[in-house]
Each structure stands twice: as structure tokens, then as C-alpha cells.
Amino acid sequence: MRCEGINVLPYDGEVAFQTVFHFHPHVIPRHPGDGWTLKAGSPERERSLLDSDAQAIKDAIASTD
């Protein structure tokens, strides 16, 4: 996946929305005009959507083998 830049965000501690203590970085590819912003108080994503996203990532990684 080609991108123009990345954001790397560590989530550390309950007040940073970490629900299980572990090293938890987010690496977010960035593209011009992608519309992605950081907003304080963003709602938590539903577990079913998180699971679906995780499966899509696993499938994408597996397809590169």
C-alpha cells in the first residue's frame, strides 16, 4: 500500500482508550485529502466492526504470502 505519509499513535493507559494493558501502536497510512482527523472524544467503534476490520487486515496480509 503506497501512501504519502503515516501517523503512528501509541495508546497507553485507560484514559487513552486502552482497555487491555499491552503495547498498542496504530500505524495509519495517510493520503492527500483522506479526510482522517483526530478528534477528542471520538466514539468507540462497535466490537463487530473492529472484528470485521481485523479480519480484512488478516485476509490482506495472507494474500501477500
Distance bins in CASP14 RR format, pairs under 12 A and 6 or more apart:
PFRMAT RR
TARGET T0000
AUTHOR 0000-0000-0000
RMODE 2
METHOD distances of the structure
MODEL  1
1 27 0 0 0 0 0 1 0 0 0 0 0
1 28 0 0 0 0 0 1 0 0 0 0 0
1 29 1 0 1 0 0 0 0 0 0 0 0
1 30 0 0 0 0 0 1 0 0 0 0 0
1 31 0 0 0 0 1 0 0 0 0 0 0
1 57 0 0 0 0 0 1 0 0 0 0 0
1 60 0 0 0 0 1 0 0 0 0 0 0
1 61 0 0 0 0 0 1 0 0 0 0 0
1 64 0 0 0 0 0 1 0 0 0 0 0
2 29 0 0 0 0 1 0 0 0 0 0 0
2 30 0 0 0 0 0 1 0 0 0 0 0
2 31 0 0 0 0 1 0 0 0 0 0 0
3 27 0 0 0 0 0 1 0 0 0 0 0
3 28 0 0 0 0 1 0 0 0 0 0 0
3 29 1 1 0 0 0 0 0 0 0 0 0
3 30 1 0 1 0 0 0 0 0 0 0 0
3 31 1 0 1 0 0 0 0 0 0 0 0
3 32 0 0 0 0 1 0 0 0 0 0 0
3 33 0 0 0 0 0 1 0 0 0 0 0
3 34 0 0 0 0 1 0 0 0 0 0 0
3 36 0 0 0 0 0 1 0 0 0 0 0
4 29 0 0 0 0 1 0 0 0 0 0 0
4 30 1 0 0 1 0 0 0 0 0 0 0
4 31 1 0 1 0 0 0 0 0 0 0 0
4 32 1 0 1 0 0 0 0 0 0 0 0
4 33 0 0 0 0 1 0 0 0 0 0 0
4 34 0 0 0 0 1 0 0 0 0 0 0
5 27 0 0 0 0 0 1 0 0 0 0 0
5 28 0 0 0 0 1 0 0 0 0 0 0
5 29 1 0 0 1 0 0 0 0 0 0 0
5 30 1 0 1 0 0 0 0 0 0 0 0
5 31 0 0 0 0 1 0 0 0 0 0 0
5 32 0 0 0 0 1 0 0 0 0 0 0
5 34 0 0 0 0 0 1 0 0 0 0 0
5 36 0 0 0 0 0 1 0 0 0 0 0
6 25 0 0 0 0 0 1 0 0 0 0 0
6 26 0 0 0 0 1 0 0 0 0 0 0
6 27 1 0 1 0 0 0 0 0 0 0 0
6 28 1 0 0 1 0 0 0 0 0 0 0
6 29 1 0 1 0 0 0 0 0 0 0 0
6 30 1 0 1 0 0 0 0 0 0 0 0
6 31 0 0 0 0 0 1 0 0 0 0 0
6 34 0 0 0 0 0 1 0 0 0 0 0
6 36 0 0 0 0 0 1 0 0 0 0 0
7 25 0 0 0 0 0 1 0 0 0 0 0
7 26 1 0 0 1 0 0 0 0 0 0 0
7 27 1 0 0 1 0 0 0 0 0 0 0
7 28 1 0 1 0 0 0 0 0 0 0 0
7 29 0 0 0 0 1 0 0 0 0 0 0
7 30 1 0 0 1 0 0 0 0 0 0 0
7 31 0 0 0 0 0 1 0 0 0 0 0
7 34 0 0 0 0 0 1 0 0 0 0 0
7 36 0 0 0 0 1 0 0 0 0 0 0
7 37 0 0 0 0 0 1 0 0 0 0 0
7 38 0 0 0 0 1 0 0 0 0 0 0
8 24 0 0 0 0 0 1 0 0 0 0 0
8 25 1 0 1 0 0 0 0 0 0 0 0
8 26 1 0 0 1 0 0 0 0 0 0 0
8 27 1 0 1 0 0 0 0 0 0 0 0
8 28 1 0 0 1 0 0 0 0 0 0 0
8 29 0 0 0 0 0 1 0 0 0 0 0
8 30 0 0 0 0 0 1 0 0 0 0 0
9 16 0 0 0 0 1 0 0 0 0 0 0
9 17 0 0 0 0 0 1 0 0 0 0 0
9 18 0 0 0 0 0 1 0 0 0 0 0
9 24 0 0 0 0 1 0 0 0 0 0 0
9 25 1 0 0 1 0 0 0 0 0 0 0
9 26 1 0 1 0 0 0 0 0 0 0 0
9 27 0 0 0 0 1 0 0 0 0 0 0
9 28 1 0 0 1 0 0 0 0 0 0 0
9 30 0 0 0 0 0 1 0 0 0 0 0
9 36 0 0 0 0 0 1 0 0 0 0 0
9 38 0 0 0 0 1 0 0 0 0 0 0
9 42 0 0 0 0 0 1 0 0 0 0 0
10 16 0 0 0 0 1 0 0 0 0 0 0
10 17 0 0 0 0 0 1 0 0 0 0 0
10 18 0 0 0 0 1 0 0 0 0 0 0
10 22 0 0 0 0 0 1 0 0 0 0 0
10 23 1 0 0 1 0 0 0 0 0 0 0
10 24 1 0 0 1 0 0 0 0 0 0 0
10 25 1 0 1 0 0 0 0 0 0 0 0
10 26 1 0 0 1 0 0 0 0 0 0 0
10 27 0 0 0 0 0 1 0 0 0 0 0
11 17 1 0 1 0 0 0 0 0 0 0 0
11 18 1 0 1 0 0 0 0 0 0 0 0
11 19 0 0 0 0 1 0 0 0 0 0 0
11 20 0 0 0 0 0 1 0 0 0 0 0
11 21 0 0 0 0 0 1 0 0 0 0 0
11 22 0 0 0 0 1 0 0 0 0 0 0
11 23 0 0 0 0 1 0 0 0 0 0 0
11 24 1 0 1 0 0 0 0 0 0 0 0
11 25 1 0 0 1 0 0 0 0 0 0 0
11 26 1 0 0 1 0 0 0 0 0 0 0
11 44 0 0 0 0 0 1 0 0 0 0 0
12 18 1 0 0 1 0 0 0 0 0 0 0
12 19 0 0 0 0 0 1 0 0 0 0 0
12 20 0 0 0 0 0 1 0 0 0 0 0
12 21 0 0 0 0 1 0 0 0 0 0 0
12 22 0 0 0 0 1 0 0 0 0 0 0
12 23 0 0 0 0 1 0 0 0 0 0 0
12 24 1 0 0 1 0 0 0 0 0 0 0
12 25 0 0 0 0 1 0 0 0 0 0 0
12 26 0 0 0 0 0 1 0 0 0 0 0
13 19 0 0 0 0 1 0 0 0 0 0 0
13 20 0 0 0 0 1 0 0 0 0 0 0
13 21 1 0 0 1 0 0 0 0 0 0 0
13 22 0 0 0 0 0 1 0 0 0 0 0
13 23 0 0 0 0 0 1 0 0 0 0 0
13 24 0 0 0 0 1 0 0 0 0 0 0
14 20 0 0 0 0 0 1 0 0 0 0 0
14 21 0 0 0 0 1 0 0 0 0 0 0
15 40 0 0 0 0 0 1 0 0 0 0 0
15 41 0 0 0 0 0 1 0 0 0 0 0
16 24 0 0 0 0 1 0 0 0 0 0 0
16 25 0 0 0 0 0 1 0 0 0 0 0
16 26 0 0 0 0 0 1 0 0 0 0 0
16 40 0 0 0 0 0 1 0 0 0 0 0
16 41 0 0 0 0 0 1 0 0 0 0 0
17 24 0 0 0 0 1 0 0 0 0 0 0
17 26 0 0 0 0 0 1 0 0 0 0 0
17 38 0 0 0 0 0 1 0 0 0 0 0
17 40 0 0 0 0 0 1 0 0 0 0 0
17 41 0 0 0 0 1 0 0 0 0 0 0
17 42 0 0 0 0 1 0 0 0 0 0 0
17 43 0 0 0 0 0 1 0 0 0 0 0
17 44 1 0 0 1 0 0 0 0 0 0 0
17 45 0 0 0 0 0 1 0 0 0 0 0
18 24 1 0 1 0 0 0 0 0 0 0 0
18 25 0 0 0 0 0 1 0 0 0 0 0
18 26 0 0 0 0 0 1 0 0 0 0 0
18 44 0 0 0 0 0 1 0 0 0 0 0
19 44 0 0 0 0 1 0 0 0 0 0 0
19 45 0 0 0 0 0 1 0 0 0 0 0
19 47 0 0 0 0 0 1 0 0 0 0 0
19 50 0 0 0 0 0 1 0 0 0 0 0
26 36 0 0 0 0 0 1 0 0 0 0 0
26 38 0 0 0 0 0 1 0 0 0 0 0
26 53 0 0 0 0 0 1 0 0 0 0 0
26 57 0 0 0 0 0 1 0 0 0 0 0
27 57 0 0 0 0 0 1 0 0 0 0 0
28 34 0 0 0 0 1 0 0 0 0 0 0
28 35 0 0 0 0 0 1 0 0 0 0 0
28 36 1 0 0 1 0 0 0 0 0 0 0
28 37 0 0 0 0 0 1 0 0 0 0 0
28 38 0 0 0 0 1 0 0 0 0 0 0
29 36 0 0 0 0 1 0 0 0 0 0 0
30 36 1 0 0 1 0 0 0 0 0 0 0
30 37 0 0 0 0 0 1 0 0 0 0 0
30 38 0 0 0 0 0 1 0 0 0 0 0
36 42 0 0 0 0 0 1 0 0 0 0 0
43 49 0 0 0 0 0 1 0 0 0 0 0
44 50 0 0 0 0 1 0 0 0 0 0 0
45 51 0 0 0 0 0 1 0 0 0 0 0
45 52 0 0 0 0 1 0 0 0 0 0 0
45 53 1 0 0 1 0 0 0 0 0 0 0
45 54 0 0 0 0 0 1 0 0 0 0 0
46 52 0 0 0 0 1 0 0 0 0 0 0
46 53 0 0 0 0 0 1 0 0 0 0 0
47 53 0 0 0 0 0 1 0 0 0 0 0
47 54 0 0 0 0 0 1 0 0 0 0 0
48 54 0 0 0 0 0 1 0 0 0 0 0
48 55 0 0 0 0 0 1 0 0 0 0 0
49 55 0 0 0 0 0 1 0 0 0 0 0
49 56 0 0 0 0 0 1 0 0 0 0 0
50 56 0 0 0 0 0 1 0 0 0 0 0
50 57 0 0 0 0 0 1 0 0 0 0 0
51 57 0 0 0 0 0 1 0 0 0 0 0
51 58 0 0 0 0 0 1 0 0 0 0 0
52 58 0 0 0 0 0 1 0 0 0 0 0
52 59 0 0 0 0 0 1 0 0 0 0 0
53 59 0 0 0 0 0 1 0 0 0 0 0
53 60 0 0 0 0 0 1 0 0 0 0 0
54 60 0 0 0 0 0 1 0 0 0 0 0
54 61 0 0 0 0 0 1 0 0 0 0 0
55 61 0 0 0 0 0 1 0 0 0 0 0
55 62 0 0 0 0 0 1 0 0 0 0 0
56 62 0 0 0 0 0 1 0 0 0 0 0
56 63 0 0 0 0 0 1 0 0 0 0 0
57 63 0 0 0 0 0 1 0 0 0 0 0
57 64 0 0 0 0 0 1 0 0 0 0 0
58 64 0 0 0 0 0 1 0 0 0 0 0
58 65 0 0 0 0 0 1 0 0 0 0 0
59 65 0 0 0 0 0 1 0 0 0 0 0
END
